[in-house]
């Protein structure tokens, strides 16, 4: 899975499983933002909207569960 970690100057930093990829922002979709799931096609990194939504919901659910556990303590 490719996750856009951050943009520093003109470089997009992408987490790719066990490594970090750095690409020029010209290779990144204009609508990409930090935390988006990306796919690579023909040298361009495109936002996978469905996978991004699923990932964000999973992380939000994990966060809510964590808060519930802390309140019970």
N, C-alpha and C positions, 0 to 999 in steps of 0.2 A: 504494500500500500504506500502511496506517495502522499505526504502531508506537507502543505506549505507552512513552514515554521515561521518564517519572517522575511522581510525585505530590508536589505541594508544597502543604501545608496541605489545602485543599479543592479544589484545582485539579489536573486531570489534564493533563499536557503530552503531546501526541500529535504524532509526526512524520508528515507527510503529503507524501511525495515531496519537493517543493521548498519546503515551508512548515511552520510550526508552528501547531498548533491547541491552544487552551486551553479546556477545558470543566470544568464543575463535576462533582465526583466522583459526584453523583447520576445523571449521564448515563452512567456507566461501569458495566459488569457487576461484580458483587461479587467474582467470582473473578479479575478482571483483575490482572495483575502486570507489572512492568517487563519490557520486551522482547516482550510478547505482540503478535501480529498481531490487529488489530481490524477489524470491519466495522461500518458505521453502518446502523441500521435504525430508522425512526420516532423519530429524535432520541436513540437510545440506542447506545452503543458496546459491541459484543458480541465476546467472544474467538472467533477463528477457530482452533480447536484444531488442525486439520489443518495449516493454513498456519504456525501457530506451531511445531509439531513439525518441519516441513520446514525452516523458517528456522533453528531451533536446531541441527538436524543439519548443515545447510550451513555454519553458522558454526563448529561444532565440527570439522568436516572441514577447513575452511580453517586453523584453528588447529593441528590435528595436522600438516598438510602444512608449515606454517611452522616448526614445531618440528623436523621431520625435516630441512628444508633447513638450519636453523641448526646442527644436530648434524653435518652433513656439512662445514660450513665450517671 
